[in-house]
Amino acid sequence: MDIADRLTNFPVGAAVTLGDLTGDVHPCLARIRATEPVSWLPAIGGWLVTGRDHALAVLRDADSFTVDDPRFSTARVVGPSMLSTDGDDHARHRAPFVGAFRHAVVMDGFEAWTAKKAGRLLAGHLAAGYCDLRAVLAAPLAVGVIARALDLAEADPDRVLGWYRAIAAGVEGVNAGSDVGDGTRRAVADLRRAVDRTVADSAGSLLAEVAAGGSLTADELFSNTAVLMFGAIETSEAMTANALAHLLGSADQLEAVAADRSLVPDAVEESLRMEPAATLVDRYATGAVDLAGVAISAGDLVSVSLAGANRDPTVFAGPDRFDVSRPNLNLQLAFVRGPHTCLGLHLARLQTIAAVNAVLDLVPDARLDDDFQPASGLVFRKPATVPVTWDPTVE
C-alpha cells in the first residue's frame, strides 16, 4: 500500500496533527480507535495502534515488531540497551539487572525508606499551606530512589534531575524529528563519568556488581544505566504527579481512598490506566505483516498508544471515568507487556503509593488549585505542575 492509498484508506488518522496527540489526546484517540483501530498517521510517519487486543499483539510479538532499529529514539541518545534490543541480545542486556528489581528485593530495601523520604519531602512545606506536588514530592522522590538504587557516585539529586531533563528532552526531540542537541550530549557525557566513577570507586554497588559480572561492555553498562535512570525518573515522577492529580481532583474517589487506605494501590493502578506516563511505544515491522486486516510493510513504524489501549471501551466500562473500584485494573498496559515489560515497575508503584500516603497523612484536606492544567505531552505525559492548597492550621 503506497502513501496515497494510506491517506485515502485512513482519513481519520490522516487528519490528526501532532497538536491533537499532545494536549487532550483522549477524544482524538477515541475517534481513531472507533473507526481505524490500526491507522496510518502522517503526523508520526507510521501506524498508530489504539485497541487493547491489537496493542497486546504488537507488544508480545518481538519477532514481527521489533525495537532493534536505527530509528529507535532512546538508542540514538544513549546507545543500544535493554530498551532497544530484542531476542538474545535483549536478554543479555536485561539479565544482570533483574535481581535488583524483583518485588521482594524492592519491598525489603525500599519500602520503609521511601515512605520516610516522601514524608520528609512534604513535611518541609506544611506551614505554607500550598505547594506544587510535582516539584516538591514527585520529582525529588523519583530522583532520590533511583540514585539510591544505582548508588551513583557524586550524583546529588539536582544533578541527576538535570541529566534526566536533558536526556528526556533529547528523546522527545528525536521523536519529533530533531537531532540530538548539545545539552543532551553534555548530560550524557556527565552521566557517563558518574557511572564510570561508581564502577571504579563503589564496590558492592549495583553497577559495580554488573560490571564485575562481565556480560556487558562499559558502553553497554552505561547505556543500560541511562535508560534505567531515565525510565525510573520519567515513570515515577509522572506516575506520582498524575495519581495525585487524579485523586485530589475527584472528591468522591478521594473520600473513598481516605476512608480505606487499602485502596491506595488501586488508585495508583487506575491513574496508570487513565494516563500512562509514557503514552507511545514504538516498534518497527520486521517484514510484511497483517494486523487487524491492515497490510503493514517491512520497516514501517508501528506505534502502540498505551493511552488508547487503556481506555478501550470493550475492556474498560466508562473508560474516561476515574474509578478506584474498577474490577479489572490489572488489565491496564502502562508498564507494557511482553519482553519489554518495565523492569522497575515494582519500584515505581512503591514510590507513588508512598507519595499518596504522605499526602493523605500530612495534608488530608489538600485540594487541587482551580488553575490546574491536566497532563500533556506527545510521548511522556504529566501535568506541568500539581498545585495544591490546604489549611496550615489543621493538624
C-alpha positions as CSV (number, residue, x, y, z in Angstrom):
1,M,0.0,0.0,0.0
2,D,1.6,3.3,-1.1
3,I,1.3,6.6,0.8
4,A,-1.6,7.9,-1.3
5,D,-3.6,4.7,-0.6
6,R,-2.9,5.1,3.1
7,L,-4.1,8.6,3.2
8,T,-7.3,7.6,1.3
9,N,-8.0,4.5,3.4
10,F,-7.3,6.1,6.8
11,P,-8.9,9.5,6.6
12,V,-9.3,9.9,10.4
13,G,-5.6,9.2,11.0
14,A,-4.6,11.4,8.1
15,A,-6.3,14.4,9.7
16,V,-4.5,14.0,13.0
17,T,-1.9,16.6,13.9
18,L,0.9,16.5,16.5
19,G,-1.1,19.0,18.4
20,D,-4.0,16.6,18.6
21,L,-1.6,14.0,20.1
22,T,0.0,16.4,22.6
23,G,-2.8,18.1,24.5
24,D,-6.1,16.5,25.5
25,V,-5.4,13.4,23.4
26,H,-8.1,11.1,24.6
27,P,-11.0,12.4,22.4
28,C,-8.7,12.0,19.4
29,L,-7.7,8.5,20.3
30,A,-11.3,7.6,20.9
31,R,-12.2,8.7,17.3
32,I,-9.3,6.7,15.8
33,R,-10.0,3.6,17.9
34,A,-13.7,3.6,16.9
35,T,-13.1,3.8,13.2
36,E,-9.4,2.9,12.4
37,P,-8.0,0.9,15.4
38,V,-4.9,0.4,13.3
39,S,-4.5,3.7,11.5
40,W,-1.9,5.5,9.3
41,L,-0.9,8.8,10.8
42,P,1.3,11.1,8.6
43,A,1.9,13.2,11.7
44,I,4.1,10.5,13.2
45,G,5.1,8.9,9.9
46,G,3.7,5.5,10.9
47,W,0.9,3.3,12.1
48,L,-0.9,4.0,15.4
49,V,-2.5,1.1,17.3
50,T,-5.2,2.1,19.8
51,G,-7.2,-1.0,20.6
52,R,-6.0,-3.1,23.6
53,D,-6.1,-6.5,21.8
54,H,-4.1,-5.2,18.9
55,A,-1.7,-3.4,21.2
56,L,-1.0,-6.7,23.1
57,A,-0.4,-8.5,19.8
58,V,2.3,-6.0,18.9
59,L,3.9,-5.8,22.3
60,R,4.2,-9.6,22.7
61,D,5.5,-10.3,19.2
62,A,9.1,-9.1,19.1
63,D,9.7,-11.3,16.0
64,S,7.3,-9.3,13.9
65,F,7.5,-5.9,15.8
66,T,11.0,-5.0,17.0
67,V,12.7,-2.2,18.8
68,D,16.0,-3.1,17.2
69,D,16.0,-0.4,14.6
70,P,18.4,2.6,13.9
71,R,15.4,5.0,14.2
72,F,14.7,4.0,17.8
73,S,14.9,7.3,19.7
74,T,16.5,6.3,23.0
75,A,19.2,4.3,21.3
76,R,20.1,7.4,19.3
77,V,20.6,9.3,22.5
78,V,22.4,6.9,24.8
79,G,23.3,3.8,22.7
80,P,22.0,0.2,22.5
81,S,20.4,-1.1,25.7
82,M,17.8,-3.5,27.0
83,L,15.2,-0.9,25.8
84,S,16.4,-1.0,22.1
85,T,17.4,-4.7,21.6
86,D,15.4,-7.9,21.2
87,G,15.9,-11.6,21.5
88,D,19.1,-13.0,23.0
89,D,20.8,-9.6,22.9
90,H,17.9,-8.1,24.9
91,A,18.2,-10.9,27.4
92,R,21.9,-10.3,27.8
93,H,21.4,-6.6,28.4
94,R,18.5,-7.1,30.9
95,A,19.5,-10.1,32.9
96,P,22.2,-8.5,35.1
97,F,19.7,-6.0,36.5
98,V,16.7,-8.2,37.0
99,G,17.5,-9.4,40.5
100,A,17.8,-5.9,42.0
101,F,14.3,-5.0,40.9
102,R,12.4,-8.1,41.9
103,H,9.4,-7.4,44.1
104,A,10.7,-8.9,47.3
105,V,14.1,-7.1,46.9
106,V,12.4,-3.8,46.3
107,M,10.0,-4.1,49.2
108,D,12.7,-5.2,51.6
109,G,15.2,-2.5,50.5
110,F,13.0,0.5,49.7
111,E,9.5,0.3,51.3
112,A,10.3,1.9,54.7
113,W,13.0,4.2,53.2
114,T,10.7,5.5,50.5
115,A,7.8,6.1,52.9
116,K,10.1,8.2,55.2
117,K,11.6,10.0,52.3
118,A,8.1,11.0,50.9
119,G,7.1,12.2,54.4
120,R,10.2,14.3,54.8
121,L,9.9,15.9,51.4
122,L,6.3,17.1,52.1
123,A,6.8,18.0,55.8
124,G,9.0,20.9,54.9
125,H,6.1,22.7,53.2
126,L,3.3,22.1,55.7
127,A,3.3,25.6,57.2
128,A,3.0,27.3,53.8
129,G,-0.5,25.9,53.1
130,Y,0.3,25.4,49.4
131,C,2.9,23.7,47.1
132,D,3.4,22.1,43.7
133,L,3.3,18.4,44.5
134,R,5.2,17.6,41.3
135,A,8.1,19.8,42.2
136,V,8.4,19.1,45.9
137,L,7.3,15.5,46.1
138,A,7.0,13.6,42.8
139,A,10.3,14.7,41.1
140,P,12.7,14.6,44.1
141,L,11.3,11.3,45.4
142,A,11.8,9.7,41.9
143,V,15.4,11.0,41.7
144,G,16.3,10.0,45.3
145,V,15.1,6.5,44.9
146,I,16.9,5.7,41.6
147,A,20.1,7.5,42.8
148,R,20.0,5.2,45.9
149,A,19.3,2.1,43.8
150,L,22.2,2.8,41.4
151,D,24.4,4.3,44.1
152,L,25.7,6.8,41.6
153,A,29.0,8.4,42.7
154,E,28.9,12.2,43.4
155,A,25.5,12.5,41.9
156,D,23.4,14.8,44.1
157,P,19.6,14.9,43.3
158,D,19.7,18.2,41.5
159,R,22.4,17.0,39.1
160,V,20.6,13.7,38.5
161,L,17.4,15.6,37.7
162,G,19.2,17.9,35.4
163,W,20.7,15.0,33.5
164,Y,17.3,13.4,33.2
165,R,15.6,16.5,32.0
166,A,18.2,17.0,29.3
167,I,18.1,13.3,28.2
168,A,14.2,13.4,28.2
169,A,14.3,16.5,26.0
170,G,16.7,14.8,23.7
171,V,14.4,11.7,23.3
172,E,11.3,13.9,22.8
173,G,13.2,15.9,20.2
174,V,14.3,12.8,18.3
175,N,10.7,11.5,18.4
176,A,9.6,14.8,16.9
177,G,12.2,14.6,14.1
178,S,15.0,16.7,15.6
179,D,18.7,15.9,16.1
180,V,20.2,15.2,19.5
181,G,21.1,18.6,20.9
182,D,24.3,19.8,22.7
183,G,22.5,20.0,26.1
184,T,21.6,16.3,25.8
185,R,25.1,15.4,24.7
186,R,26.6,17.1,27.7
187,A,24.1,15.4,30.1
188,V,25.0,12.0,28.6
189,A,28.7,12.7,29.0
190,D,28.3,13.8,32.6
191,L,26.2,10.8,33.4
192,R,28.8,8.5,31.8
193,R,31.5,10.0,34.0
194,A,29.4,9.3,37.1
195,V,28.7,5.7,36.0
196,D,32.4,5.1,35.4
197,R,33.3,6.6,38.8
198,T,30.7,4.4,40.5
199,V,32.1,1.2,38.9
200,A,35.6,2.2,39.9
201,D,35.0,3.5,43.4
202,S,31.8,2.0,44.8
203,A,32.5,-1.7,45.4
204,G,29.2,-3.5,46.2
205,S,27.0,-1.1,44.3
206,L,24.6,-2.5,41.7
207,L,26.7,-1.0,38.9
208,A,30.0,-2.4,40.2
209,E,28.4,-5.8,40.5
210,V,27.1,-5.7,37.0
211,A,30.4,-4.6,35.7
212,A,32.2,-7.4,37.6
213,G,29.8,-9.9,36.0
214,G,31.5,-9.3,32.7
215,S,28.4,-9.8,30.4
216,L,28.2,-6.1,29.4
217,T,30.8,-3.8,28.0
218,A,31.5,-0.5,29.7
219,D,29.4,1.3,26.9
220,E,26.6,-1.2,27.4
221,L,26.7,-0.8,31.2
222,F,26.4,3.0,30.7
223,S,23.5,2.8,28.2
224,N,21.5,0.5,30.4
225,T,22.2,2.7,33.4
226,A,21.0,5.7,31.4
227,V,17.7,4.0,30.4
228,L,17.1,2.7,34.0
229,M,17.6,6.2,35.3
230,F,15.6,7.8,32.6
231,G,12.8,5.3,32.9
232,A,12.7,5.4,36.7
233,I,12.5,9.1,36.9
234,E,10.1,9.6,34.0
235,T,7.8,6.8,35.0
236,S,7.8,7.5,38.7
237,E,7.6,11.3,38.6
238,A,4.8,11.2,36.1
239,M,3.0,8.4,37.9
240,T,3.1,10.3,41.1
241,A,2.1,13.6,39.6
242,N,-0.8,12.0,37.6
243,A,-2.0,9.9,40.5
244,L,-2.1,12.9,42.9
245,A,-3.9,15.0,40.4
246,H,-6.4,12.3,39.6
247,L,-7.2,11.6,43.2
248,L,-7.2,15.2,44.5
249,G,-9.3,16.2,41.6
250,S,-12.0,13.6,42.3
251,A,-13.8,14.3,45.6
252,D,-15.7,11.1,45.8
253,Q,-12.8,8.9,45.0
254,L,-10.5,10.8,47.4
255,E,-13.1,10.3,50.1
256,A,-13.3,6.6,49.4
257,V,-9.5,6.2,49.5
258,A,-9.0,8.3,52.6
259,A,-11.6,6.1,54.4
260,D,-10.0,2.9,53.3
261,R,-6.3,3.2,52.7
262,S,-6.1,-0.3,51.3
263,L,-7.5,1.3,48.1
264,V,-4.3,3.4,47.6
265,P,-2.7,0.8,45.3
266,D,-5.9,0.6,43.3
267,A,-6.0,4.4,43.0
268,V,-2.5,4.2,41.6
269,E,-3.4,1.5,39.1
270,E,-6.5,3.4,38.0
271,S,-4.4,6.5,37.4
272,L,-1.9,4.5,35.3
273,R,-4.9,3.3,33.3
274,M,-6.2,6.8,32.8
275,E,-2.9,8.4,32.0
276,P,0.1,6.2,31.3
277,A,3.4,8.1,31.9
278,A,4.7,7.0,28.5
279,T,1.9,7.0,26.1
280,L,3.5,5.9,22.8
281,V,5.7,2.7,22.5
282,D,7.5,2.4,19.1
283,R,8.1,-0.8,17.2
284,Y,9.2,-1.5,13.7
285,A,7.8,-4.2,11.4
286,T,10.5,-6.8,10.6
287,G,8.6,-7.9,7.5
288,A,5.2,-7.6,5.8
289,V,2.5,-8.4,8.3
290,D,-1.2,-8.2,8.7
291,L,-2.5,-6.5,11.8
292,A,-6.3,-6.3,12.2
293,G,-6.7,-6.6,8.5
294,V,-4.3,-3.8,7.8
295,A,-1.3,-4.6,5.5
296,I,1.8,-3.3,7.2
297,S,5.1,-3.2,5.2
298,A,8.5,-4.2,6.3
299,G,10.3,-1.4,8.1
300,D,7.1,0.5,8.9
301,L,6.9,2.3,12.2
302,V,4.2,0.8,14.4
303,S,3.4,3.0,17.5
304,V,1.3,1.5,20.2
305,S,-0.8,4.0,22.0
306,L,-0.9,2.8,25.6
307,A,-3.3,5.7,26.4
308,G,-5.6,4.4,23.7
309,A,-5.4,0.8,24.8
310,N,-6.0,1.7,28.4
311,R,-9.3,3.4,27.5
312,D,-10.6,0.8,25.2
313,P,-14.3,0.7,26.0
314,T,-14.6,-3.0,25.0
315,V,-12.4,-3.7,28.0
316,F,-13.0,-0.9,30.5
317,A,-16.5,0.3,31.1
318,G,-16.9,4.0,31.2
319,P,-13.2,4.4,30.3
320,D,-13.0,8.1,30.8
321,R,-14.2,7.8,34.4
322,F,-11.6,7.7,37.3
323,D,-12.9,4.8,39.4
324,V,-10.6,3.2,42.0
325,S,-13.1,0.3,42.5
326,R,-12.8,-0.8,38.8
327,P,-12.7,-4.6,38.9
328,N,-10.1,-5.2,36.1
329,L,-7.4,-2.7,36.8
330,N,-4.8,-5.5,36.3
331,L,-5.5,-5.2,32.5
332,Q,-4.1,-1.7,32.1
333,L,-0.9,-1.7,29.9
334,A,1.0,1.3,31.3
335,F,4.1,-0.9,32.1
336,V,3.8,-2.6,28.7
337,R,3.6,-6.4,28.3
338,G,5.8,-8.9,26.6
339,P,9.7,-9.0,26.7
340,H,9.9,-5.2,27.3
341,T,7.7,-5.1,30.4
342,C,9.1,-2.4,32.6
343,L,11.9,-3.7,34.8
344,G,11.3,-1.1,37.5
345,L,7.5,-1.4,37.8
346,H,7.6,-2.5,41.5
347,L,9.8,0.4,42.5
348,A,7.7,2.8,40.5
349,R,4.5,1.6,42.2
350,L,6.1,1.7,45.6
351,Q,7.1,5.4,45.2
352,T,3.7,6.6,44.0
353,I,1.9,4.7,46.8
354,A,4.3,6.3,49.3
355,A,3.6,9.7,47.9
356,V,-0.1,9.3,48.0
357,N,0.0,8.1,51.6
358,A,2.2,11.0,52.6
359,V,-0.3,13.5,51.3
360,L,-3.2,11.7,53.0
361,D,-1.3,11.6,56.2
362,L,0.1,15.1,56.3
363,V,-2.3,17.2,54.3
364,P,-5.6,15.3,54.3
365,D,-7.5,18.5,53.3
366,A,-5.3,19.2,50.3
367,R,-7.2,20.2,47.1
368,L,-6.1,21.0,43.6
369,D,-6.0,24.7,42.7
370,D,-8.6,25.9,40.2
371,D,-5.8,26.7,37.7
372,F,-4.5,23.2,37.5
373,Q,-3.8,22.1,33.9
374,P,-4.1,18.3,33.1
375,A,-1.3,16.1,31.7
376,S,0.1,16.8,28.2
377,G,2.9,15.6,26.1
378,L,3.4,13.6,22.8
379,V,5.3,10.7,24.3
380,F,5.7,11.4,28.0
381,R,2.5,12.7,29.7
382,K,2.3,14.5,33.0
383,P,1.0,17.9,34.3
384,A,3.4,20.8,34.3
385,T,2.5,21.4,37.9
386,V,0.2,19.9,40.6
387,P,-0.6,23.0,42.6
388,V,-2.5,22.2,45.8
389,T,-3.6,24.2,48.9
390,W,-4.6,23.2,52.4
391,D,-5.3,24.8,55.7
392,P,-1.9,25.0,57.5
393,T,-3.6,25.4,60.9
394,V,-5.3,22.0,60.7
395,E,-3.3,19.1,62.3
